[in-house]
Amino acid sequence: MIHLLIMMVERVGVIVILGFLLAHTKVFRQFLRKQQGYKGKAVLIFIFSLFSIISNYTGIEIQGTIIRNEDLLLKVDPSSSIANTRIMGVEMGGLLGGPFVGLGVGILAGVHRFMLGGSTAFSCAVSSVLAGVLTGYIGYAYRKKHRTITPRFAALVGIAMETLQMLIILLFAKPFDSAWTLVSIIAIPMIIVNGTGSYIFLSIIQSILRQEEQMRALQTHKVLLIADQTLPHFRQGLTSESCENVANIIHRFTGTDAVSLTDTHKILAHVGEGIDHHVPSHSLITGLSHEVLKTGKIMKAKSREQIDCQHKDCPLHAAIVMPLTSHGTTIGTLKMYFKDASGLSRVEEELAEGLAKLFSTQLELGEAELRSKLLKDAEIKALQAQVNPHFLFNAINTISALCRQDVEKARKLLLQLSIYFRSNLQGARQLLIPLSKELDHVHAYLSLEQARFPNKYEIDMYIEEGLDDVLLPPFILQVLVENAIRHAFPRKQKHCRVEVYIETKDKYVYVKVKDNGQGIDTKRLQMLGNQPVFSEKGTGTALYNIKQRLHGLFGKETTLEFDVTEGTAISFVIPIELKSEGM
């Protein structure tokens, strides 16, 4: 028995090594995470069936009480049986892939075992199919309750499935005396090895998957940290000074050998290796940069020839070049260089892509702020200046914290942050926008704010149907909702509720934002909307700006109304205007 146990440990070692190599392939990890659809399930059935088939071929032949140690079993004597790790492959397929995958692996593994022959061929085939179905449903039920299959649970299931196989051999194999002799020899070694192998196999896969998730979370956090520090510089536009500061930040946080930023004509900043010939204010030098500016696509090079640097002694032998865009137009490039091509891994590529997208958004934000200085509408300009800066850093800190806890939620909040700032940028260039766009802005703001303070605010919207194309001044609804959340509620208030009402009557649109907060004292109420009201939480210009903009667009008949009988309700009425087809 000990001799058989040692030989089986050698066999299971082969399967574990194959599992280790497989877990390092990106395709397998992708299909393991996303099994939806027949393609994903078919791939998992093929992989785990292959494990079971290899186990059949590398099994140990048992003839009576004689153990035959052969390298490869292509045919089993009718009076013999096999001790192997086939059930482990079936079990892993069922636990990780679910009932459909488990059944598929069980059938293929069972049919192959049956075709090899032997006294227990039929018993082993039946046990393979049954183990596949059972582990599939067991894994499905366990994941619904506990989300992730643990190695310890996999080991217990492996022990149970191998025990079940022994019982099926006793039930179906003939004669019973021979079946009993066989089970007494192989039962304990097979139960121990398959249980232990299941534990090790799943531990390896989960360790690699967990490591990949942690790496992605760290990369996301790094991108947000870099974005946080580069934002003040990119708000100045794509200038030599701002780009030099940004390049230094990227170089410090990413560990690249060199970083360059360019516009469409020349190098604006270069930090790191190659500074002697990648000189700011000179031409772009590399042909790769010209190609990225021309195509607007991310490109990478893993040799000096591909970079196409004209300097023969350039130490930089690998690079990834990303386009920097603004409103769909490529306005420059971000280049990350490496002295060795091995430094340009998939991790660095994903980091660079994330930075390029965030930087492009920051540049758009910077351009919008520069353009806002030229706008004649002073109220919109003032409102834009107060909305953007204070909110971004709170949002980035919230998303950064979520990167370690819930990567998927962090990704969704990044999308909401993008919508929020895109709404800011678009609104800064228009006097009126459709209600649907303003509501997108409001929802993006609320998503980010509720992520900071989970379950603190309850927001209800009562909006009449068919008003998506009705026009109203940008930022008005968003600012009223933000004003309620920031100022209406004392810190200790538990139930904080904000209600938004939008409806039409005759030829007018009625808008009201109501909260159940602490209300407004009479002295302050007289000043709100008529002049800036300074406080510890801000300058108090938001309501004043809104009122002035309403007066400028619709006349002094349209103004802000305040009701403080229960909490605070702020409302206004504007004439109905509909979005034109060209807007």
C-alpha positions as CSV (number, residue, x, y, z in Angstrom):
1,M,0.0,0.0,0.0
2,I,2.8,2.4,0.9
3,H,4.6,1.5,-2.4
4,L,1.4,2.3,-4.3
5,L,0.9,5.6,-2.4
6,I,4.4,6.7,-3.4
7,M,3.9,5.9,-7.1
8,M,0.6,7.8,-7.1
9,V,2.2,10.8,-5.5
10,E,4.5,10.9,-8.5
11,R,1.5,10.7,-10.9
12,V,-0.4,13.5,-9.2
13,G,2.7,15.6,-9.3
14,V,2.6,15.5,-13.1
15,I,-1.0,16.7,-13.0
16,V,-0.2,19.5,-10.5
17,I,2.7,20.7,-12.6
18,L,0.5,20.8,-15.7
19,G,-2.1,22.7,-13.7
20,F,0.5,25.2,-12.6
21,L,1.7,25.8,-16.2
22,L,-1.9,26.1,-17.4
23,A,-2.9,28.6,-14.7
24,H,-0.1,30.9,-16.0
25,T,-1.8,31.1,-19.4
26,K,-4.0,34.1,-19.9
27,V,-6.6,32.3,-22.0
28,F,-7.3,29.7,-19.3
29,R,-7.7,32.4,-16.6
30,Q,-10.1,34.3,-18.9
31,F,-12.3,31.3,-19.5
32,L,-12.2,30.3,-15.9
33,R,-13.5,33.8,-14.9
34,K,-16.0,34.1,-17.7
35,Q,-17.6,30.8,-18.5
36,Q,-20.8,32.2,-20.0
37,G,-21.6,30.8,-23.4
38,Y,-20.9,27.4,-25.0
39,K,-17.4,28.4,-26.1
40,G,-16.1,29.0,-22.6
41,K,-17.6,25.9,-21.2
42,A,-16.3,23.8,-24.1
43,V,-12.8,25.1,-23.5
44,L,-13.0,24.1,-19.8
45,I,-14.4,20.7,-20.7
46,F,-11.5,20.1,-23.1
47,I,-8.9,21.2,-20.6
48,F,-10.1,19.2,-17.6
49,S,-10.9,16.2,-19.8
50,L,-7.3,16.3,-21.0
51,F,-6.2,16.1,-17.3
52,S,-8.3,13.1,-16.7
53,I,-7.2,11.4,-19.9
54,I,-3.5,12.0,-19.0
55,S,-4.3,10.5,-15.6
56,N,-5.7,7.4,-17.3
57,Y,-2.6,7.0,-19.4
58,T,-0.3,7.5,-16.5
59,G,-2.2,5.2,-14.2
60,I,-0.7,2.2,-12.3
61,E,-2.0,-1.2,-13.4
62,I,-3.2,-3.5,-10.6
63,Q,-3.5,-7.2,-11.5
64,G,-4.8,-9.1,-8.5
65,T,-2.3,-8.2,-5.7
66,I,0.5,-7.4,-8.2
67,I,1.3,-3.7,-8.9
68,R,2.7,-3.0,-12.4
69,N,4.6,0.3,-12.7
70,E,4.6,1.1,-16.4
71,D,5.3,4.5,-18.0
72,L,2.2,4.6,-20.2
73,L,-1.0,2.6,-20.2
74,L,-2.5,2.3,-23.7
75,K,-4.4,-0.9,-22.9
76,V,-5.5,-2.7,-19.7
77,D,-5.6,-6.4,-19.3
78,P,-9.2,-7.7,-18.9
79,S,-8.3,-9.1,-15.4
80,S,-6.5,-5.8,-14.3
81,S,-7.6,-2.4,-13.1
82,I,-6.0,1.0,-12.8
83,A,-5.1,3.2,-9.8
84,N,-5.0,6.8,-11.1
85,T,-6.0,10.5,-10.4
86,R,-8.8,10.6,-13.1
87,I,-11.4,11.7,-10.5
88,M,-9.4,14.8,-9.6
89,G,-9.7,16.2,-13.1
90,V,-13.4,15.4,-13.2
91,E,-13.9,17.0,-9.8
92,M,-12.0,20.2,-10.7
93,G,-14.0,20.6,-13.8
94,G,-17.3,20.2,-11.9
95,L,-16.3,22.5,-9.0
96,L,-14.9,25.3,-11.2
97,G,-17.1,25.0,-14.2
98,G,-20.5,23.9,-12.9
99,P,-22.8,21.1,-13.8
100,F,-22.5,21.3,-17.6
101,V,-18.7,21.3,-17.5
102,G,-18.7,18.6,-14.8
103,L,-21.0,16.4,-16.9
104,G,-18.9,16.9,-20.1
105,V,-15.6,16.1,-18.3
106,G,-17.2,13.1,-16.6
107,I,-18.5,11.6,-19.9
108,L,-15.2,12.1,-21.8
109,A,-13.1,10.8,-19.0
110,G,-15.4,7.9,-18.4
111,V,-15.6,6.9,-22.0
112,H,-11.8,7.0,-22.4
113,R,-11.4,4.9,-19.2
114,F,-14.0,2.4,-20.5
115,M,-12.1,2.1,-23.9
116,L,-8.9,1.2,-22.1
117,G,-10.6,-1.9,-20.7
118,G,-10.0,-3.8,-17.5
119,S,-12.1,-5.5,-14.9
120,T,-13.4,-2.1,-13.5
121,A,-13.8,-0.3,-16.8
122,F,-17.6,0.0,-16.5
123,S,-17.5,0.9,-12.8
124,C,-14.9,3.6,-13.4
125,A,-16.9,5.1,-16.3
126,V,-20.0,5.2,-14.2
127,S,-18.2,6.8,-11.3
128,S,-16.6,9.4,-13.6
129,V,-20.0,10.6,-15.0
130,L,-21.6,10.6,-11.5
131,A,-18.7,12.5,-10.0
132,G,-18.9,15.1,-12.8
133,V,-22.6,15.7,-12.2
134,L,-22.3,15.7,-8.4
135,T,-19.3,18.0,-8.2
136,G,-20.9,20.4,-10.7
137,Y,-24.0,20.9,-8.6
138,I,-22.0,20.9,-5.3
139,G,-19.7,23.6,-6.7
140,Y,-22.6,25.6,-8.1
141,A,-24.4,25.5,-4.7
142,Y,-21.2,26.3,-2.7
143,R,-20.4,29.3,-4.9
144,K,-23.9,30.8,-4.5
145,K,-23.4,30.7,-0.7
146,H,-19.7,31.3,-0.3
147,R,-18.7,32.8,-3.7
148,T,-15.3,31.0,-3.9
149,I,-14.4,27.3,-3.7
150,T,-11.8,26.9,-1.0
151,P,-8.9,24.3,-1.4
152,R,-10.0,22.6,1.9
153,F,-13.5,22.2,0.5
154,A,-12.1,20.8,-2.8
155,A,-10.0,18.3,-0.8
156,L,-13.1,17.1,1.1
157,V,-15.1,16.8,-2.2
158,G,-12.2,14.9,-3.7
159,I,-12.1,12.4,-0.8
160,A,-15.9,12.0,-1.1
161,M,-15.8,11.4,-4.9
162,E,-13.0,8.8,-4.6
163,T,-14.9,7.1,-1.8
164,L,-17.9,7.0,-4.0
165,Q,-15.8,5.4,-6.8
166,M,-14.7,2.6,-4.4
167,L,-18.3,1.9,-3.5
168,I,-19.3,1.8,-7.2
169,I,-16.5,-0.7,-7.9
170,L,-17.7,-2.9,-5.2
171,L,-21.3,-2.6,-6.5
172,F,-20.6,-3.3,-10.2
173,A,-17.2,-5.1,-10.6
174,K,-17.3,-8.9,-10.8
175,P,-16.5,-11.1,-9.1
176,F,-17.0,-9.4,-5.8
177,D,-14.0,-11.1,-4.1
178,S,-11.7,-9.6,-6.7
179,A,-13.4,-6.2,-6.4
180,W,-12.9,-6.3,-2.6
181,T,-9.3,-7.3,-3.0
182,L,-8.7,-4.4,-5.4
183,V,-10.5,-1.8,-3.2
184,S,-8.5,-2.9,-0.2
185,I,-5.3,-2.2,-2.1
186,I,-6.1,1.1,-3.9
187,A,-8.8,2.8,-1.7
188,I,-6.6,4.5,0.9
189,P,-3.8,5.6,-1.5
190,M,-6.3,6.9,-4.1
191,I,-8.4,8.7,-1.5
192,I,-5.3,10.4,0.1
193,V,-3.7,11.3,-3.2
194,N,-6.8,12.7,-4.9
195,G,-7.8,14.7,-1.8
196,T,-4.4,16.1,-1.4
197,G,-4.0,16.7,-5.2
198,S,-7.3,18.6,-5.3
199,Y,-6.1,20.8,-2.4
200,I,-2.8,21.6,-4.1
201,F,-4.3,22.0,-7.6
202,L,-7.0,24.5,-6.5
203,S,-4.5,26.4,-4.2
204,I,-2.2,27.0,-7.2
205,I,-5.0,28.3,-9.5
206,Q,-6.5,30.5,-6.8
207,S,-3.1,31.9,-5.8
208,I,-2.3,32.9,-9.4
209,L,-5.8,34.4,-10.0
210,R,-5.6,36.3,-6.7
211,Q,-2.1,37.6,-7.5
212,E,-3.4,38.9,-10.9
213,E,-6.4,40.7,-9.3
214,Q,-4.1,42.3,-6.7
215,M,-1.8,43.4,-9.4
216,R,-4.7,45.0,-11.3
217,A,-5.9,46.7,-8.2
218,L,-2.4,48.1,-7.4
219,Q,-2.1,49.3,-11.0
220,T,-5.5,51.0,-10.8
221,H,-4.5,52.7,-7.6
222,K,-1.2,53.8,-9.1
223,V,-3.0,55.3,-12.1
224,L,-5.3,57.2,-9.8
225,L,-2.5,58.4,-7.6
226,I,-0.6,59.7,-10.7
227,A,-3.7,61.3,-12.0
228,D,-4.3,63.0,-8.7
229,Q,-0.8,64.5,-8.7
230,T,-0.7,65.4,-12.4
231,L,-4.1,67.1,-12.6
232,P,-3.0,70.6,-11.4
233,H,-0.3,70.6,-14.1
234,F,-2.4,69.3,-17.0
235,R,-5.1,71.9,-16.2
236,Q,-2.5,74.4,-17.5
237,G,-2.6,72.7,-20.9
238,L,0.1,70.9,-22.9
239,T,3.0,73.3,-22.1
240,S,6.7,72.6,-21.6
241,E,6.5,73.4,-17.9
242,S,3.4,71.3,-17.2
243,C,4.8,68.4,-19.2
244,E,8.1,68.4,-17.4
245,N,6.3,68.2,-14.0
246,V,4.1,65.4,-15.3
247,A,7.0,63.5,-16.8
248,N,8.9,63.6,-13.5
249,I,5.8,62.3,-11.6
250,I,5.3,59.4,-14.1
251,H,9.0,58.5,-14.0
252,R,9.0,58.5,-10.2
253,F,5.9,56.3,-9.8
254,T,6.3,53.9,-12.7
255,G,10.0,53.1,-12.5
256,T,10.4,53.4,-16.3
257,D,13.9,54.3,-17.7
258,A,12.6,57.4,-19.4
259,V,9.4,59.4,-20.0
260,S,8.6,61.8,-22.8
261,L,5.7,64.0,-23.6
262,T,5.2,65.8,-27.0
263,D,2.8,67.9,-28.9
264,T,2.3,67.3,-32.6
265,H,5.6,69.0,-33.6
266,K,8.2,68.7,-30.8
267,I,9.3,67.1,-27.6
268,L,7.9,69.1,-24.7
269,A,9.6,67.2,-21.9
270,H,12.0,64.2,-21.5
271,V,13.1,62.7,-18.2
272,G,15.5,59.9,-17.7
273,E,17.8,58.0,-20.0
274,G,18.6,59.5,-23.4
275,I,18.2,63.1,-22.3
276,D,21.4,64.0,-24.2
277,H,19.6,63.6,-27.6
278,H,15.9,63.5,-26.7
279,V,16.0,67.2,-26.1
280,P,12.9,69.3,-25.3
281,S,12.0,71.8,-27.9
282,H,13.6,69.7,-30.6
283,S,11.9,67.6,-33.2
284,L,10.1,64.4,-32.3
285,I,13.1,62.4,-33.3
286,T,11.5,58.9,-33.3
287,G,9.5,57.6,-36.3
288,L,7.3,55.7,-33.8
289,S,6.0,59.0,-32.4
290,H,5.1,60.3,-35.9
291,E,3.2,57.0,-36.6
292,V,1.2,57.3,-33.4
293,L,0.3,61.0,-34.1
294,K,-0.8,59.9,-37.6
295,T,-2.9,56.9,-36.6
296,G,-4.1,57.9,-33.1
297,K,-3.4,54.3,-31.9
298,I,-1.2,53.0,-29.1
299,M,2.0,51.4,-30.4
300,K,4.9,49.6,-28.8
301,A,8.4,48.7,-29.9
302,K,10.8,46.1,-28.5
303,S,13.9,47.1,-30.4
304,R,15.8,50.3,-31.1
305,E,15.0,49.8,-34.8
306,Q,11.3,49.8,-34.1
307,I,11.6,53.0,-32.1
308,D,13.3,54.5,-35.1
309,C,15.5,56.8,-33.1
310,Q,18.2,58.5,-35.3
311,H,20.8,58.6,-32.5
312,K,23.0,55.5,-33.0
313,D,24.0,55.2,-29.3
314,C,20.5,55.6,-27.9
315,P,20.3,53.3,-24.7
316,L,16.5,53.0,-25.0
317,H,15.5,49.6,-26.7
318,A,11.8,49.4,-25.9
319,A,8.9,51.8,-25.7
320,I,5.2,52.2,-25.6
321,V,3.7,55.4,-27.1
322,M,0.2,56.5,-26.4
323,P,-1.8,59.3,-28.2
324,L,-3.0,62.2,-26.0
325,T,-6.4,63.3,-27.4
326,S,-8.8,66.2,-26.9
327,H,-12.3,66.1,-28.3
328,G,-11.3,63.2,-30.6
329,T,-8.2,64.8,-32.0
330,T,-4.6,63.7,-31.3
331,I,-2.7,66.6,-29.8
332,G,0.4,64.9,-28.5
333,T,2.0,61.7,-27.2
334,L,3.0,60.1,-23.9
335,K,6.1,57.9,-24.3
336,M,7.4,55.4,-21.7
337,Y,10.9,54.0,-22.5
338,F,12.8,51.0,-21.3
339,K,16.5,50.1,-21.7
340,D,15.5,46.4,-21.9
341,A,12.6,45.0,-23.9
342,S,11.8,42.7,-20.9
343,G,10.7,45.8,-18.9
344,L,7.8,46.3,-21.3
345,S,5.4,43.7,-19.8
346,R,1.6,43.5,-20.1
347,V,1.4,45.2,-16.7
348,E,3.3,48.3,-18.0
349,E,1.1,48.3,-21.1
350,E,-2.1,48.4,-19.1
351,L,-0.7,51.1,-16.8
352,A,0.3,53.2,-19.8
353,E,-3.1,52.8,-21.5
354,G,-4.9,53.9,-18.3
355,L,-2.7,56.9,-17.9
356,A,-3.2,58.0,-21.5
357,K,-7.0,57.9,-21.2
358,L,-6.9,59.9,-17.9
359,F,-4.4,62.4,-19.2
360,S,-6.6,63.0,-22.3
361,T,-9.5,63.7,-20.0
362,Q,-7.4,66.0,-17.9
363,L,-6.3,67.9,-21.0
364,E,-9.9,68.3,-22.1
365,L,-10.6,69.6,-18.6
366,G,-7.7,72.0,-18.9
367,E,-8.8,73.2,-22.3
368,A,-12.3,73.8,-21.1
369,E,-11.1,75.9,-18.2
370,L,-8.9,78.0,-20.6
371,R,-11.8,78.5,-22.9
372,S,-14.1,79.4,-20.1
373,K,-12.0,82.5,-19.5
374,L,-13.1,83.8,-22.9
375,L,-16.8,83.1,-22.4
376,K,-19.0,86.1,-22.1
377,D,-21.4,84.4,-19.7
378,A,-19.7,85.3,-16.4
379,E,-22.2,83.2,-14.3
380,I,-21.4,80.0,-16.1
381,K,-17.7,80.7,-15.9
382,A,-17.9,81.3,-12.1
383,L,-20.0,78.2,-11.6
384,Q,-17.6,76.0,-13.6
385,A,-14.7,77.2,-11.5
386,Q,-16.3,76.2,-8.3
387,V,-17.7,72.8,-9.4
388,N,-14.7,71.1,-10.8
389,P,-11.8,71.3,-8.4
390,H,-13.3,70.5,-5.0
391,F,-15.1,67.4,-6.2
392,L,-12.4,65.6,-8.1
393,F,-10.0,64.9,-5.3
394,N,-12.8,63.5,-3.0
395,A,-13.9,61.2,-5.9
396,I,-10.3,60.0,-6.6
397,N,-9.7,59.3,-2.9
398,T,-12.9,57.3,-2.8
399,I,-12.1,55.3,-5.9
400,S,-8.5,54.7,-4.7
401,A,-9.8,53.2,-1.5
402,L,-12.3,50.9,-3.4
403,C,-9.4,49.6,-5.6
404,R,-8.3,47.3,-2.8
405,Q,-11.8,46.2,-1.8
406,D,-14.0,46.1,-5.0
407,V,-12.2,46.5,-8.3
408,E,-15.4,46.2,-10.4
409,K,-17.1,49.0,-8.3
410,A,-14.0,51.2,-8.7
411,R,-14.2,50.7,-12.5
412,K,-17.9,51.7,-12.6
413,L,-17.2,54.8,-10.5
414,L,-14.4,55.8,-12.8
415,L,-17.0,55.7,-15.7
416,Q,-19.3,57.9,-13.6
417,L,-16.4,60.3,-12.9
418,S,-15.8,60.5,-16.6
419,I,-19.5,61.2,-17.3
420,Y,-19.5,63.8,-14.5
421,F,-16.6,65.8,-16.0
422,R,-17.7,65.3,-19.6
423,S,-21.0,66.9,-18.5
424,N,-19.1,69.7,-16.9
425,L,-17.0,70.3,-20.0
426,Q,-20.0,70.2,-22.4
427,G,-22.1,72.4,-20.1
428,A,-19.4,75.1,-19.9
429,R,-19.8,75.7,-23.7
430,Q,-23.6,75.9,-23.9
431,L,-26.3,78.2,-22.5
432,L,-29.0,75.5,-22.6
433,I,-28.8,71.7,-22.6
434,P,-31.4,68.9,-22.7
435,L,-32.9,67.7,-19.4
436,S,-31.5,64.2,-20.2
437,K,-28.0,65.5,-20.3
438,E,-28.4,67.4,-17.0
439,L,-29.9,64.2,-15.4
440,D,-26.8,62.2,-16.5
441,H,-24.7,64.8,-14.7
442,V,-26.8,64.5,-11.6
443,H,-26.7,60.7,-11.6
444,A,-23.0,60.7,-12.1
445,Y,-22.5,63.1,-9.1
446,L,-24.9,61.0,-6.9
447,S,-23.1,57.7,-7.7
448,L,-19.8,59.2,-6.6
449,E,-21.2,60.9,-3.5
450,Q,-23.1,57.8,-2.4
451,A,-19.9,55.8,-2.8
452,R,-18.3,58.1,-0.3
453,F,-21.2,57.9,2.1
454,P,-23.0,54.5,1.6
455,N,-26.6,54.4,2.7
456,K,-26.5,58.0,4.0
457,Y,-28.6,59.7,1.4
458,E,-31.9,58.7,-0.1
459,I,-32.6,60.4,-3.5
460,D,-36.0,60.2,-5.1
461,M,-36.9,61.7,-8.5
462,Y,-40.4,62.4,-9.7
463,I,-40.0,63.4,-13.3
464,E,-42.8,63.7,-15.8
465,E,-42.4,61.4,-18.8
466,G,-41.5,62.9,-22.2
467,L,-39.3,65.8,-20.9
468,D,-35.9,64.5,-22.1
469,D,-35.6,67.1,-24.8
470,V,-36.7,70.1,-22.7
471,L,-33.9,72.6,-22.4
472,L,-32.7,74.2,-19.2
473,P,-29.5,76.0,-18.1
474,P,-26.6,73.5,-17.5
475,F,-25.5,72.8,-13.9
476,I,-28.7,74.2,-12.3
477,L,-30.3,70.9,-11.3
478,Q,-26.9,69.3,-10.4
479,V,-25.9,72.3,-8.2
480,L,-29.2,72.3,-6.4
481,V,-28.9,68.6,-5.5
482,E,-25.3,69.1,-4.5
483,N,-26.2,72.1,-2.4
484,A,-28.8,70.1,-0.6
485,I,-26.4,67.2,0.1
486,R,-23.6,69.5,1.3
487,H,-25.5,72.0,3.4
488,A,-28.9,70.7,4.3
489,F,-28.2,68.0,6.8
490,P,-26.5,68.2,10.3
491,R,-23.8,65.5,10.8
492,K,-25.9,63.4,13.2
493,Q,-29.0,63.2,11.1
494,K,-29.5,59.6,10.1
495,H,-32.3,59.8,7.5
496,C,-31.2,62.3,4.8
497,R,-33.7,62.5,2.0
498,V,-33.6,64.7,-1.2
499,E,-36.5,64.8,-3.6
500,V,-36.4,66.2,-7.2
501,Y,-39.7,67.2,-8.9
502,I,-39.9,68.1,-12.6
503,E,-43.2,68.6,-14.4
504,T,-44.9,70.8,-16.9
505,K,-48.0,73.0,-16.7
506,D,-49.3,75.0,-19.6
507,K,-46.1,76.3,-21.4
508,Y,-43.8,76.1,-18.4
509,V,-41.5,73.6,-16.7
510,Y,-41.6,73.5,-12.9
511,V,-38.4,72.3,-11.1
512,K,-38.2,71.7,-7.4
513,V,-35.4,70.2,-5.2
514,K,-36.6,69.4,-1.6
515,D,-34.8,68.0,1.4
516,N,-35.7,67.0,5.0
517,G,-32.7,68.8,6.5
518,Q,-32.3,71.4,9.2
519,G,-33.8,74.3,7.2
520,I,-32.5,77.8,6.8
521,D,-32.7,80.6,9.4
522,T,-34.6,83.7,8.5
523,K,-31.5,86.0,8.3
524,R,-29.6,83.8,5.9
525,L,-32.8,83.1,3.9
526,Q,-33.0,86.8,3.0
527,M,-29.5,86.8,1.6
528,L,-29.7,83.5,-0.4
529,G,-29.7,84.1,-4.1
530,N,-29.4,87.8,-3.7
531,Q,-25.7,87.9,-2.7
532,P,-22.8,85.4,-2.0
533,V,-23.2,84.0,1.5
534,F,-19.8,83.1,3.0
535,S,-19.6,80.1,5.3
536,E,-17.2,77.5,6.6
537,K,-18.2,75.1,3.8
538,G,-17.8,77.4,0.9
539,T,-18.3,80.8,-0.7
540,G,-22.0,80.5,-1.1
541,T,-22.0,81.7,-4.7
542,A,-23.9,78.7,-6.2
543,L,-27.5,79.9,-5.5
544,Y,-26.5,83.5,-6.4
545,N,-25.1,82.4,-9.8
546,I,-28.2,80.3,-10.5
547,K,-30.5,83.2,-9.8
548,Q,-28.4,85.6,-12.0
549,R,-28.3,83.1,-14.9
550,L,-32.1,82.6,-14.7
551,H,-32.6,86.3,-14.8
552,G,-30.2,86.7,-17.8
553,L,-31.8,83.9,-19.8
554,F,-35.5,84.3,-19.0
555,G,-36.0,87.7,-17.4
556,K,-36.5,88.6,-13.8
557,E,-40.0,87.0,-13.7
558,T,-38.1,83.6,-13.5
559,T,-36.3,83.4,-10.2
560,L,-35.6,81.1,-7.3
561,E,-38.3,80.4,-4.7
562,F,-37.5,79.1,-1.2
563,D,-39.9,77.2,1.1
564,V,-38.5,76.3,4.6
565,T,-41.7,75.0,6.3
566,E,-40.3,71.4,6.3
567,G,-36.6,71.2,5.6
568,T,-35.8,73.3,2.5
569,A,-37.4,73.4,-0.9
570,I,-35.9,75.4,-3.8
571,S,-37.9,75.8,-7.0
572,F,-38.0,77.8,-10.2
573,V,-40.2,77.9,-13.3
574,I,-38.9,78.4,-16.9
575,P,-40.7,78.5,-20.3
576,I,-40.7,75.2,-22.3
577,E,-38.0,75.1,-25.0
578,L,-37.3,71.9,-26.9
579,K,-33.9,70.6,-28.2
580,S,-33.4,71.4,-31.9
581,E,-32.3,68.6,-34.2
582,G,-28.9,70.0,-34.6
583,M,-28.1,70.3,-30.9
